[in-house]
């Protein structure tokens, strides 16, 4: 392929930009983490949640599940209480 100096410079600049982009993608990959769910729902619970979302909407079901989980966790002994009993 024959190139004049202007084309050669343009091609070189393009290659440099591609390398910079590739370096950015590699850095994103290296910095990535496995997306691990906080809690594993059973399949029948997932089905019930999906059905409820269809009826009440995503936001409402998310709000209700968060409220229920907060209430359940509120009943657990706090670390200070647990250490005092040991």
N, C-alpha and C positions, 0 to 999 in steps of 0.2 A: 504494500500500500504506500503510495507516495503522498507525502504531506508537506505543505509549506510551513514556515516557522509559526505562523498564526494558528494554523490548524493543530500543529504539534503542541503548542502551548495550551490551547483549548482542551485538547484531549488529555494532556497531563493534569490540568486543573480538575477535569472531570474525574479522573482516576483518583486524585487526592481526596476529592469530596466523597467518592464511593468508599475509600478506605476509612475516612473519618466516620461515615455512617455505619460501616461494618464494625468499627471499634466501639461505637455507641451501643449497637445491638449486642455485641459480645459482653459489654459491661452490664447491660440490663440483664442478660442471661446469668452472668456470674453473681449478680446481686439478688437474683430472684430466690424466693423461698417456696417451699411446698405449701399449698393452700390446704391446710388440715382443718376439718370441721371441729368446732368446739364440742359438739355433742352428736352422737350417732343415734338417730331415730330409727325405730323398727319400721319395717315396710308398711305395716298396717297403720301406723301413726302417720307416716308420710302420706298415705292414701287419704286418711281422714283430714289432714291439713289441706291437701290439694282440693278436696271436695268442699271444705269450709271456705277456702279462698274463692272458689267459684261462686259460692253463695253470698259471702259477706265482703269479699275483696281482700287484696293482699295487705293493705295498710291496717285494716281492722283486725285481721287474724294475727298479724305481727304484733300489734299492740296488745291483744289479749294474751298471746303466748308469753310475751315479755312480762306482763303483769302476773301471770300464774307462776312463772319461774321465780320472779322476785319474791312472791309470797312464800313459796316453798323454801327458798334459800334463807328467808328471814327466820324460819323455825330452827335452822341448824345452829348448834352452839358456836359462839364466836371463839376465835383462837385463845383469847385471854381467859374465857370461862373454861375452856377445855384444859389449858395448862394449869389452871388453879386446882382442878380436880385430880391431876396426876400426882 
